[in-house]
């Protein structure tokens, strides 16, 4: 009687997981170095967000990587802890994470700071009188905005002190003698007053540069930001913001004639992102606007389609280039990424192109596998999957059941 229970044949082990997604050498190296040193979900989120926990656990078992959770994992390195001690409470958490701890979330930073006993010490640096005086000083020079705006400017200390001593930012402003209007109760008059205040202070009154609460309030009360600004500042000249199709195409043609790259990245780096916004509004897309302005315009980055992926694979075959997933991912990452997007896997894309390809796993005998492993490990120690490459790794599993067994057969220390 044949058992119908789960079995692990060599064929099923060699088959890629996650709906046919091929495992890259980088993914396998990450599993070898980090799997089992932290909770499984955290490992997935940090290193392999495109994989499932079950698939990673199965691949780790094939690699011979065991869970190392018997010892308490060290989630924070000594360098990270030192950076946290040095900067926490002195700069906003958002800036701290961006500059010093890019791989940490705000919750992680706060939790670790609490564990270390670090505090922002707002009450020791500010008194209520100092908070009120600072609010009046900012108001006098036209730099007093909402609490959200001040936090973006790095004044979390002032906002935190105001909340600590006065109970809320609005109460602190009223104690300073200012007519504070909560952002949840915007009126037409309040919107107009705020726009005029920003303009007098020399601040930008473009829709993309003002506080989100003010922009949304203007849309609710006046229908759009432009209408609200026109009501508050009748003589305001919006300049390049009032684009027409003709003005926009002339501006793009002028930039092209001067040799300026018309890539979206370069245009935004120049501070002319409004050209892109106007193009989308008037022509439907940035490419459509560029083609309308320049007759022979050809984008540097072509848009991938299924047909283009198939054509690129056939071109590689005609040139005698390798069609293995590892080589394509290393030599032509855009093609590899497009193949995964449109076909799911590189193998499916290669089959759609109908080019002859012989998988080396179907022809390599055990003797060749052993010889290749020994060549990649001159010191006699088990090599990493990244060093041997995906093809050798997969054929090792197909011939010996697991990569570790193949290394043992080759006489390597595992």
C-alpha positions, -999 to 999 in steps of 0.1 A, spaced: 0 0 0 14 34 -10 16 60 17 0 93 9 18 112 37 41 141 29 74 130 14 106 149 5 118 138 -28 148 153 -44 127 168 -71 104 186 -47 133 199 -27 150 212 -57 119 230 -68 119 268 -60 94 279 -33 70 308 -31 50 300 -62 80 293 -83 102 322 -73 139 312 -77 160 316 -46 189 340 -53 224 336 -38 219 368 -18 188 354 -2 205 321 7 234 340 22 210 361 44 194 329 57 228 314 65 240 345 84 208 357 101 181 330 103 174 319 139 190 350 155 157 368 158 120 359 156 109 346 123 85 374 115 111 400 122 136 382 100 111 381 71 103 418 75 139 429 77 156 407 51 132 387 29 98 406 27 89 387 -5 91 353 11 68 334 35 79 321 69 72 285 58 93 288 27 122 304 46 121 277 73 121 249 47 150 265 28 169 269 61 164 232 68 178 223 34 208 245 41 214 229 74 208 261 93 193 255 127 174 279 149 198 297 173 171 310 196 185 291 226 206 321 234 189 355 238 192 373 205 211 406 204 187 429 186 207 460 192 244 462 184 269 480 206 273 508 180 235 513 177 232 515 215 260 541 217 244 562 190 211 561 208 227 572 241 245 600 224 217 615 204 183 605 219 165 635 233 188 660 216 173 658 181 139 647 169 134 609 166 127 612 129 160 628 123 177 604 146 165 574 127 172 590 93 208 600 102 220 573 126 195 544 128 179 539 94 170 503 101 151 510 133 114 520 136 102 548 159 86 522 182 119 503 185 138 535 193 114 545 220 113 511 235 151 508 236 154 543 251 130 534 278 150 502 285 182 523 288 165 548 310 169 576 285 145 606 287 140 637 268 140 658 300 117 684 287 107 698 321 144 704 331 152 725 300 121 746 298 99 766 321 64 778 313 77 814 312 104 804 287 78 785 265 56 816 264 85 839 256 97 816 228 62 814 213 59 853 213 93 856 197 85 832 169 52 850 164 69 884 162 91 873 133 63 854 115 77 819 121 51 806 144 31 778 127 12 748 139 27 722 162 31 699 132 51 725 113 73 732 142 81 695 146 91 693 110 114 722 116 131 703 145 113 722 173 99 691 190 115 704 223 93 735 223 61 717 214 68 690 240 75 716 267 43 735 258 23 703 261 41 694 294 36 728 311 3 741 295 -15 709 287 -17 715 249 -1 736 222 -32 757 218 -33 765 255 3 776 254 -4 799 225 -34 815 243 -12 820 274 12 839 251 -17 862 242 -22 848 207 -55 840 190 -49 803 184 -73 785 161 -73 747 164 -67 730 130 -99 710 134 -121 740 134 -109 760 104 -132 787 92 -130 807 60 -117 837 79 -91 816 97 -79 801 64 -76 835 48 -58 849 78 -33 820 78 -25 824 41 -19 861 45 4 855 76 25 830 56 28 854 27 39 883 50 65 861 66 80 853 32 69 817 34 58 798 3 21 797 -4 23 768 -29 -1 740 -22 27 715 -19 46 737 6 20 746 32 7 726 62 -15 697 52 -42 708 76 -44 743 60 -44 729 25 -73 705 33 -92 732 51 -88 755 20 -102 727 -2 -132 722 21 -140 759 25 -132 772 -10 -133 742 -33 -95 743 -40 -63 758 -27 -60 782 -57 -94 797 -50 -86 802 -13 -52 818 -21 -68 841 -47 -94 852 -21 -66 859 5 -41 874 -20 -59 889 -50 -27 904 -64 -6 872 -59 12 861 -91 14 823 -93 39 825 -121 48 792 -136 20 775 -117 -6 788 -142 5 764 -170 -13 760 -203 -5 733 -228 14 758 -250 34 773 -222 43 738 -209 54 724 -243 75 755 -249 92 752 -216 100 715 -222 113 722 -256 135 750 -243 150 727 -216 157 701 -243 174 726 -266 197 736 -237 208 700 -233 189 695 -200 179 659 -193 142 655 -192 142 625 -168 117 630 -140 145 625 -114 166 653 -129 137 677 -132 127 672 -96 164 676 -85 164 710 -103 134 721 -82 111 721 -112 87 694 -101 58 716 -110 66 708 -147 58 671 -140 27 679 -120 14 702 -148 22 676 -174 2 650 -157 -27 674 -153 -27 687 -189 -15 657 -209 -22 627 -187 14 617 -182 50 630 -181 59 609 -212 29 622 -232 40 658 -225 76 652 -235 65 635 -268 42 665 -275 70 690 -269 97 671 -288 89 653 -320 118 628 -320 119 623 -282 128 588 -270 128 581 -232 161 567 -219 141 542 -198 118 522 -220 86 508 -206 87 471 -202 60 449 -217 56 411 -221 66 414 -258 97 434 -249 108 409 -223 104 380 -247 124 400 -274 152 408 -249 155 371 -240 157 361 -276 184 387 -282 205 373 -254 202 338 -269 212 351 -303 242 368 -288 253 336 -270 248 350 -236 238 328 -206 201 324 -199 204 312 -164 185 332 -137 217 339 -118 236 353 -148 207 374 -160 201 389 -125 238 398 -123 242 411 -159 208 426 -167 188 434 -135 161 454 -153 153 424 -176 153 400 -146 129 423 -127 106 428 -157 105 390 -162 94 384 -126 67 412 -129 51 400 -161 57 362 -159 61 355 -122 94 337 -126 124 338 -149 118 302 -160 83 311 -172 96 341 -191 123 319 -207 97 293 -217 75 321 -232 104 332 -254 107 296 -267 145 296 -267 164 263 -263 178 259 -228 193 229 -211 191 231 -173 225 220 -159 208 202 -131 196 176 -155 230 167 -167 255 172 -139 265 138 -123 275 135 -87 312 134 -95 310 168 -112 291 183 -83 318 170 -59 346 184 -80 329 218 -83 323 220 -46 359 212 -39 371 238 -64 350 265 -46 363 254 -12 401 253 -14 404 255 24 382 225 29 354 244 46 318 244 35 314 274 11 284 298 12 256 296 -14 266 330 -27 302 317 -35 291 286 -53 262 301 -73 226 291 -76 231 265 -103 256 245 -82 236 249 -51 204 236 -67 221 206 -84 237 197 -51 203 195 -35 189 175 -65 218 150 -64 223 146 -26 191 158 -9 206 188 8 235 212 3 252 200 35 251 164 24 267 173 -8 295 191 10 300 161 33 303 139 2 329 163 -11 349 159 21 343 194 33 339 205 69 303 214 76 
